[in-house]
């Protein structure tokens, strides 16, 4: 940021950006109304790069354990995937910052 010497304005607290954004976890919870097929399809169509086998393994883990972390990474992307999965009817835990 450039401050003009002749300017009547002074920058009291310069904003510092460190370029580091927090990471977060996206966790799907088990429920009594979504089918295995629906959960697996939601994961396949929402989480980039997920294989069909991994989507099914996560779906089974959600059923057996009550929850599963389905994605971990940048907070902004985590918020997007969380919202998309929620909009498809999955039961979601709050985003966990790590």
VMD Tcl script that builds the backbone (N, CA, C; Angstrom):
set m [mol new atoms 294]
animate dup $m
set s [atomselect $m all]
$s set {name element resname resid chain x y z} {
  {N N UNK 1 A 0.845 -1.159 0.000}
  {CA C UNK 1 A 0.000 0.000 0.000}
  {C C UNK 1 A 0.896 1.230 0.000}
  {N N UNK 2 A 0.563 2.213 -0.826}
  {CA C UNK 2 A 1.342 3.446 -0.922}
  {C C UNK 2 A 0.575 4.547 -0.202}
  {N N UNK 3 A 1.252 5.268 0.675}
  {CA C UNK 3 A 0.631 6.393 1.377}
  {C C UNK 3 A 1.294 7.661 0.878}
  {N N UNK 4 A 0.473 8.566 0.449}
  {CA C UNK 4 A 0.977 9.842 -0.046}
  {C C UNK 4 A 1.430 10.695 1.142}
  {N N UNK 5 A 2.563 11.318 1.034}
  {CA C UNK 5 A 3.095 12.155 2.112}
  {C C UNK 5 A 2.178 13.333 2.372}
  {N N UNK 6 A 1.610 13.898 1.317}
  {CA C UNK 6 A 0.747 15.070 1.449}
  {C C UNK 6 A -0.676 14.698 1.849}
  {N N UNK 7 A -0.969 13.438 1.968}
  {CA C UNK 7 A -2.318 12.980 2.252}
  {C C UNK 7 A -2.732 13.310 3.684}
  {N N UNK 8 A -3.985 13.719 3.886}
  {CA C UNK 8 A -4.460 13.976 5.247}
  {C C UNK 8 A -4.767 12.678 6.005}
  {N N UNK 9 A -4.702 11.536 5.315}
  {CA C UNK 9 A -5.027 10.252 5.929}
  {C C UNK 9 A -3.750 9.525 6.320}
  {N N UNK 10 A -3.815 8.856 7.445}
  {CA C UNK 10 A -2.667 8.072 7.902}
  {C C UNK 10 A -3.130 6.640 8.130}
  {N N UNK 11 A -2.280 5.731 7.806}
  {CA C UNK 11 A -2.558 4.321 8.031}
  {C C UNK 11 A -2.082 3.970 9.436}
  {N N UNK 12 A -3.027 3.747 10.342}
  {CA C UNK 12 A -2.673 3.468 11.726}
  {C C UNK 12 A -2.315 2.015 11.955}
  {N N UNK 13 A -3.086 1.131 11.345}
  {CA C UNK 13 A -2.872 -0.301 11.524}
  {C C UNK 13 A -2.793 -0.972 10.162}
  {N N UNK 14 A -1.603 -1.072 9.596}
  {CA C UNK 14 A -1.507 -1.687 8.271}
  {C C UNK 14 A -1.960 -3.149 8.330}
  {N N UNK 15 A -2.707 -3.539 7.342}
  {CA C UNK 15 A -3.202 -4.910 7.268}
  {C C UNK 15 A -2.076 -5.816 6.782}
  {N N UNK 16 A -1.830 -6.838 7.547}
  {CA C UNK 16 A -0.801 -7.803 7.166}
  {C C UNK 16 A -1.486 -9.077 6.706}
  {N N UNK 17 A -1.042 -9.585 5.589}
  {CA C UNK 17 A -1.559 -10.862 5.119}
  {C C UNK 17 A -0.421 -11.850 5.099}
  {N N UNK 18 A -0.668 -12.998 5.688}
  {CA C UNK 18 A 0.398 -13.993 5.746}
  {C C UNK 18 A 0.261 -15.058 4.667}
  {N N UNK 19 A -0.856 -15.033 3.935}
  {CA C UNK 19 A -1.029 -15.995 2.858}
  {C C UNK 19 A -1.396 -17.392 3.328}
  {N N UNK 20 A -1.424 -17.608 4.626}
  {CA C UNK 20 A -1.795 -18.926 5.143}
  {C C UNK 20 A -3.271 -18.944 5.481}
  {N N UNK 21 A -3.971 -19.867 4.912}
  {CA C UNK 21 A -5.381 -20.017 5.206}
  {C C UNK 21 A -5.554 -21.291 6.020}
  {N N UNK 22 A -6.463 -21.283 6.972}
  {CA C UNK 22 A -6.628 -22.484 7.801}
  {C C UNK 22 A -7.184 -23.641 6.989}
  {N N UNK 23 A -6.852 -24.827 7.432}
  {CA C UNK 23 A -7.427 -26.029 6.838}
  {C C UNK 23 A -8.637 -26.442 7.665}
  {N N UNK 24 A -9.438 -27.300 7.092}
  {CA C UNK 24 A -10.650 -27.739 7.767}
  {C C UNK 24 A -11.016 -29.148 7.317}
  {N N UNK 25 A -11.860 -29.787 8.122}
  {CA C UNK 25 A -12.368 -31.129 7.821}
  {C C UNK 25 A -13.848 -31.040 7.479}
  {N N UNK 26 A -14.268 -31.836 6.497}
  {CA C UNK 26 A -15.678 -31.972 6.160}
  {C C UNK 26 A -16.091 -33.365 6.633}
  {N N UNK 27 A -17.077 -33.419 7.524}
  {CA C UNK 27 A -17.493 -34.683 8.135}
  {C C UNK 27 A -18.974 -34.920 7.877}
  {N N UNK 28 A -19.277 -36.108 7.357}
  {CA C UNK 28 A -20.661 -36.521 7.128}
  {C C UNK 28 A -21.079 -37.406 8.300}
  {N N UNK 29 A -22.290 -37.165 8.794}
  {CA C UNK 29 A -22.834 -37.941 9.908}
  {C C UNK 29 A -23.831 -38.982 9.410}
  {N N UNK 30 A -23.950 -40.058 10.154}
  {CA C UNK 30 A -24.937 -41.092 9.845}
  {C C UNK 30 A -26.333 -40.572 10.200}
  {N N UNK 31 A -27.320 -41.013 9.454}
  {CA C UNK 31 A -28.708 -40.685 9.763}
  {C C UNK 31 A -29.589 -41.863 9.375}
  {N N UNK 32 A -30.867 -41.747 9.645}
  {CA C UNK 32 A -31.787 -42.854 9.388}
  {C C UNK 32 A -32.567 -42.713 8.086}
  {N N UNK 33 A -32.256 -41.704 7.287}
  {CA C UNK 33 A -33.093 -41.516 6.097}
  {C C UNK 33 A -32.334 -41.503 4.771}
  {N N UNK 34 A -31.044 -41.269 4.748}
  {CA C UNK 34 A -30.293 -41.328 3.489}
  {C C UNK 34 A -29.830 -42.752 3.217}
  {N N UNK 35 A -30.011 -43.186 1.985}
  {CA C UNK 35 A -29.593 -44.538 1.604}
  {C C UNK 35 A -28.095 -44.564 1.317}
  {N N UNK 36 A -27.524 -45.761 1.349}
  {CA C UNK 36 A -26.110 -45.922 0.998}
  {C C UNK 36 A -25.853 -45.360 -0.393}
  {N N UNK 37 A -26.713 -45.693 -1.328}
  {CA C UNK 37 A -26.544 -45.256 -2.719}
  {C C UNK 37 A -26.524 -43.731 -2.806}
  {N N UNK 38 A -27.446 -43.087 -2.104}
  {CA C UNK 38 A -27.516 -41.625 -2.146}
  {C C UNK 38 A -26.248 -40.997 -1.566}
  {N N UNK 39 A -25.792 -41.494 -0.421}
  {CA C UNK 39 A -24.587 -40.944 0.208}
  {C C UNK 39 A -23.380 -41.125 -0.717}
  {N N UNK 40 A -23.200 -42.325 -1.240}
  {CA C UNK 40 A -22.071 -42.596 -2.134}
  {C C UNK 40 A -22.136 -41.705 -3.381}
  {N N UNK 41 A -23.318 -41.553 -3.966}
  {CA C UNK 41 A -23.472 -40.701 -5.155}
  {C C UNK 41 A -23.170 -39.241 -4.840}
  {N N UNK 42 A -23.607 -38.773 -3.674}
  {CA C UNK 42 A -23.324 -37.392 -3.276}
  {C C UNK 42 A -21.818 -37.163 -3.141}
  {N N UNK 43 A -21.138 -38.115 -2.533}
  {CA C UNK 43 A -19.686 -37.990 -2.392}
  {C C UNK 43 A -19.010 -37.995 -3.757}
  {N N UNK 44 A -19.448 -38.889 -4.632}
  {CA C UNK 44 A -18.856 -38.983 -5.976}
  {C C UNK 44 A -19.040 -37.705 -6.789}
  {N N UNK 45 A -20.189 -37.077 -6.664}
  {CA C UNK 45 A -20.476 -35.899 -7.480}
  {C C UNK 45 A -20.021 -34.593 -6.840}
  {N N UNK 46 A -19.596 -34.634 -5.585}
  {CA C UNK 46 A -19.220 -33.409 -4.894}
  {C C UNK 46 A -17.728 -33.306 -4.609}
  {N N UNK 47 A -17.122 -34.386 -4.141}
  {CA C UNK 47 A -15.717 -34.360 -3.741}
  {C C UNK 47 A -14.851 -34.674 -4.964}
  {N N UNK 48 A -14.034 -33.723 -5.411}
  {CA C UNK 48 A -13.236 -33.961 -6.613}
  {C C UNK 48 A -12.194 -35.058 -6.408}
  {N N UNK 49 A -12.041 -35.880 -7.426}
  {CA C UNK 49 A -11.014 -36.912 -7.418}
  {C C UNK 49 A -11.320 -38.139 -6.587}
  {N N UNK 50 A -12.494 -38.204 -5.990}
  {CA C UNK 50 A -12.826 -39.370 -5.170}
  {C C UNK 50 A -13.233 -40.530 -6.088}
  {N N UNK 51 A -12.717 -41.708 -5.791}
  {CA C UNK 51 A -13.070 -42.881 -6.599}
  {C C UNK 51 A -14.373 -43.489 -6.083}
  {N N UNK 52 A -14.973 -44.297 -6.916}
  {CA C UNK 52 A -16.205 -44.969 -6.509}
  {C C UNK 52 A -15.947 -45.870 -5.297}
  {N N UNK 53 A -14.805 -46.559 -5.309}
  {CA C UNK 53 A -14.468 -47.445 -4.190}
  {C C UNK 53 A -14.319 -46.649 -2.894}
  {N N UNK 54 A -13.622 -45.507 -2.958}
  {CA C UNK 54 A -13.437 -44.697 -1.749}
  {C C UNK 54 A -14.768 -44.132 -1.264}
  {N N UNK 55 A -15.632 -43.715 -2.182}
  {CA C UNK 55 A -16.949 -43.194 -1.799}
  {C C UNK 55 A -17.743 -44.266 -1.055}
  {N N UNK 56 A -17.708 -45.494 -1.548}
  {CA C UNK 56 A -18.424 -46.585 -0.878}
  {C C UNK 56 A -17.783 -46.919 0.464}
  {N N UNK 57 A -16.444 -46.915 0.529}
  {CA C UNK 57 A -15.776 -47.186 1.805}
  {C C UNK 57 A -16.131 -46.119 2.849}
  {N N UNK 58 A -16.174 -44.858 2.440}
  {CA C UNK 58 A -16.569 -43.794 3.358}
  {C C UNK 58 A -18.026 -43.939 3.790}
  {N N UNK 59 A -18.878 -44.327 2.861}
  {CA C UNK 59 A -20.290 -44.537 3.176}
  {C C UNK 59 A -20.451 -45.642 4.221}
  {N N UNK 60 A -19.713 -46.715 4.068}
  {CA C UNK 60 A -19.752 -47.813 5.042}
  {C C UNK 60 A -19.225 -47.336 6.395}
  {N N UNK 61 A -18.147 -46.542 6.375}
  {CA C UNK 61 A -17.596 -46.014 7.626}
  {C C UNK 61 A -18.602 -45.100 8.326}
  {N N UNK 62 A -19.293 -44.274 7.562}
  {CA C UNK 62 A -20.328 -43.396 8.130}
  {C C UNK 62 A -21.383 -44.241 8.832}
  {N N UNK 63 A -21.801 -45.318 8.189}
  {CA C UNK 63 A -22.836 -46.188 8.758}
  {C C UNK 63 A -22.341 -46.891 10.024}
  {N N UNK 64 A -21.130 -47.420 9.995}
  {CA C UNK 64 A -20.620 -48.206 11.126}
  {C C UNK 64 A -20.124 -47.341 12.288}
  {N N UNK 65 A -19.488 -46.210 11.966}
  {CA C UNK 65 A -18.880 -45.370 13.013}
  {C C UNK 65 A -19.740 -44.187 13.428}
  {N N UNK 66 A -20.730 -43.882 12.643}
  {CA C UNK 66 A -21.569 -42.724 12.943}
  {C C UNK 66 A -21.133 -41.452 12.237}
  {N N UNK 67 A -19.904 -41.463 11.689}
  {CA C UNK 67 A -19.411 -40.298 10.945}
  {C C UNK 67 A -18.136 -40.678 10.204}
  {N N UNK 68 A -17.777 -39.846 9.242}
  {CA C UNK 68 A -16.507 -40.031 8.531}
  {C C UNK 68 A -16.067 -38.694 7.953}
  {N N UNK 69 A -14.763 -38.477 8.027}
  {CA C UNK 69 A -14.172 -37.310 7.377}
  {C C UNK 69 A -14.096 -37.631 5.894}
  {N N UNK 70 A -14.756 -36.814 5.076}
  {CA C UNK 70 A -14.806 -37.090 3.640}
  {C C UNK 70 A -13.886 -36.183 2.838}
  {N N UNK 71 A -13.425 -35.092 3.467}
  {CA C UNK 71 A -12.503 -34.196 2.777}
  {C C UNK 71 A -11.770 -33.357 3.807}
  {N N UNK 72 A -10.511 -33.010 3.488}
  {CA C UNK 72 A -9.692 -32.162 4.357}
  {C C UNK 72 A -8.872 -31.252 3.459}
  {N N UNK 73 A -8.848 -29.976 3.808}
  {CA C UNK 73 A -8.064 -29.031 3.028}
  {C C UNK 73 A -8.446 -27.604 3.338}
  {N N UNK 74 A -8.218 -26.723 2.389}
  {CA C UNK 74 A -8.468 -25.294 2.502}
  {C C UNK 74 A -9.880 -25.012 3.024}
  {N N UNK 75 A -9.992 -24.099 3.995}
  {CA C UNK 75 A -11.273 -23.775 4.620}
  {C C UNK 75 A -12.322 -23.331 3.605}
  {N N UNK 76 A -11.930 -22.521 2.649}
  {CA C UNK 76 A -12.900 -22.028 1.663}
  {C C UNK 76 A -13.498 -23.178 0.857}
  {N N UNK 77 A -12.666 -24.110 0.428}
  {CA C UNK 77 A -13.170 -25.271 -0.306}
  {C C UNK 77 A -14.007 -26.156 0.617}
  {N N UNK 78 A -13.568 -26.308 1.857}
  {CA C UNK 78 A -14.318 -27.114 2.823}
  {C C UNK 78 A -15.733 -26.560 2.988}
  {N N UNK 79 A -15.845 -25.245 3.058}
  {CA C UNK 79 A -17.167 -24.623 3.184}
  {C C UNK 79 A -18.033 -24.925 1.963}
  {N N UNK 80 A -17.428 -24.891 0.786}
  {CA C UNK 80 A -18.168 -25.200 -0.441}
  {C C UNK 80 A -18.668 -26.642 -0.430}
  {N N UNK 81 A -17.777 -27.602 -0.158}
  {CA C UNK 81 A -18.175 -29.013 -0.164}
  {C C UNK 81 A -19.200 -29.297 0.926}
  {N N UNK 82 A -19.031 -28.670 2.080}
  {CA C UNK 82 A -19.986 -28.834 3.182}
  {C C UNK 82 A -21.373 -28.371 2.735}
  {N N UNK 83 A -21.435 -27.193 2.143}
  {CA C UNK 83 A -22.719 -26.636 1.698}
  {C C UNK 83 A -23.351 -27.491 0.599}
  {N N UNK 84 A -22.546 -27.966 -0.337}
  {CA C UNK 84 A -23.080 -28.809 -1.418}
  {C C UNK 84 A -23.647 -30.119 -0.880}
  {N N UNK 85 A -22.910 -30.763 0.024}
  {CA C UNK 85 A -23.392 -32.027 0.597}
  {C C UNK 85 A -24.641 -31.789 1.435}
  {N N UNK 86 A -24.670 -30.701 2.174}
  {CA C UNK 86 A -25.845 -30.349 2.971}
  {C C UNK 86 A -27.055 -30.108 2.070}
  {N N UNK 87 A -26.837 -29.424 0.951}
  {CA C UNK 87 A -27.938 -29.128 0.032}
  {C C UNK 87 A -28.488 -30.386 -0.645}
  {N N UNK 88 A -27.688 -31.455 -0.668}
  {CA C UNK 88 A -28.138 -32.724 -1.246}
  {C C UNK 88 A -28.820 -33.609 -0.201}
  {N N UNK 89 A -28.957 -33.078 1.003}
  {CA C UNK 89 A -29.702 -33.787 2.037}
  {C C UNK 89 A -28.877 -34.608 3.006}
  {N N UNK 90 A -27.545 -34.544 2.909}
  {CA C UNK 90 A -26.740 -35.302 3.860}
  {C C UNK 90 A -26.703 -34.591 5.201}
  {N N UNK 91 A -26.550 -35.368 6.250}
  {CA C UNK 91 A -26.445 -34.818 7.599}
  {C C UNK 91 A -24.970 -34.520 7.851}
  {N N UNK 92 A -24.685 -33.258 8.139}
  {CA C UNK 92 A -23.293 -32.811 8.230}
  {C C UNK 92 A -22.956 -32.340 9.633}
  {N N UNK 93 A -21.736 -32.638 10.056}
  {CA C UNK 93 A -21.186 -32.062 11.280}
  {C C UNK 93 A -20.724 -30.656 10.942}
  {N N UNK 94 A -20.638 -29.777 11.938}
  {CA C UNK 94 A -20.064 -28.462 11.660}
  {C C UNK 94 A -18.640 -28.611 11.129}
  {N N UNK 95 A -18.219 -27.691 10.292}
  {CA C UNK 95 A -16.865 -27.717 9.758}
  {C C UNK 95 A -15.878 -27.596 10.920}
  {N N UNK 96 A -14.872 -28.445 10.905}
  {CA C UNK 96 A -13.837 -28.417 11.944}
  {C C UNK 96 A -12.576 -27.781 11.375}
  {N N UNK 97 A -12.179 -26.636 11.930}
  {CA C UNK 97 A -10.921 -26.020 11.517}
  {C C UNK 97 A -9.774 -26.789 12.178}
  {N N UNK 98 A -8.700 -26.980 11.408}
  {CA C UNK 98 A -7.539 -27.705 11.936}
  {C C UNK 98 A -6.279 -26.886 11.745}
}
mol reanalyze $m
mol bondsrecalc $m
mol representation Tube
mol addrep $m
